[in-house]
């Protein structure tokens, strides 16, 4: 099944449910509530307010569902969990609509307010869940009939991996795992799982195997005695859009570290690659784009003045373009105002220092105030960067950092940022040692990422810009 087509179907049916519930609610209000208030029949007229509601209210619902992350993983939906999710989002959304659009209406009594509220909620929730149930039920049934599945890599070739494979491959209600092959932890002459699945190599080939195959799911099924290898297995998987599952051992079960809602399948637990809840991640993205568009408009005079100043002071382009590494290790082109003389790296990649002679006089000012970074609002708008996130580095320096700190690659789980916790606390790095000293701040941010932390970092960045603390 094509994911975009399925997402489009959910969008269409949610839009249809929102529009239909508004039409029915409007009709109920005109034909039942208003006659009670005015003491006479009120003609059912579709006014401009009705048509504005028919446009903006469905649009509100789609935006609200997007923020809550409803459309982010459509193939892994539960019909029962969807009931609760639809109920909660419908309740919150109706409260917002009711208090912003309806509460100030001239209505006779609070009884009528309650009637309007529960009517709108009942109509919207019922229609929305009905369409969603039909669509989700269709997808779930196709998965159970093995008409659709997720390309899955099994890591581990011993008895535990064989047991998991057999359980998942023979269960009454298949969970959608389509096993392509397995990776062993070491080289041996034979493996118990080899009779059922092709061996694609060992875990040392993990990165290469992931690149060559279109995997969507990874199940780590290693023995309890092999847990010290987990870090080396998980690190190459961090920069991939994969769903990773693990098998809990007795310690995990007794300590309460594992949670699952799957009844028919094996007790796998999800090793989440998601750093933020879906609603926060979507809200962060909406804020990034909105803020960047406003900033570009407000900074237009600055763009013009700085551009003229750069051209007058030194030869070379106004903007400096450079390849950096972004989310999931993908390269992208970053844009900055040029602060150095043209061809400043004729001898190869080189970090700048505080008294770097390559930096122009204007460049010194732009770096202190961080104004050289403002063209990166464009990178934010097109989805390559965020306002807040670890600063992106060049592959040349990443290769050197990883030799000293392999866990650096964890920073590629999220979009890089115009500003970061590491930059606020430590500033720009002028050598490899300073990069390594700044790394813990970015890892702490990754561990504690939230909209609240982003807001604090933005505030401190603005203060640093006015103080001219950059270098």
URNORLIN-V371458 format. One record per run of one state. SS is the DSSP state (H for helix, E for strand, L for the rest). FROM is the first residue (numbers start at 0). TO is the last residue. Records with the same first field share a line. If there is no record, write none. Layout:
SS=FROM-TO / FROM-TO
This chain:
L=0-1 / 38-46 / 68-72 / 76-77 / 102-108 / 144-148 / 155-157 / 170-175 / 184-190 / 195-197 / 212-215 / 220-222 / 235-241 / 247-248 / 255-266 / 271-276 / 298-298 / 313-317 / 325-325 / 329-329 / 337-338 / 340-357 / 359-359 / 369-369 / 381-383 / 388-393 / 404-404 / 413-414 / 419-419 / 426-430 / 448-449 / 467-470
H=2-37 / 47-67 / 73-75 / 78-101 / 109-143 / 158-169 / 191-194 / 202-211 / 223-234 / 249-254 / 277-297 / 299-312 / 326-328 / 360-368 / 370-380 / 394-403 / 405-412 / 420-425 / 431-447 / 450-466
E=149-154 / 176-183 / 198-201 / 216-219 / 242-246 / 267-270 / 318-324 / 330-336 / 339-339 / 358-358 / 384-387 / 415-418
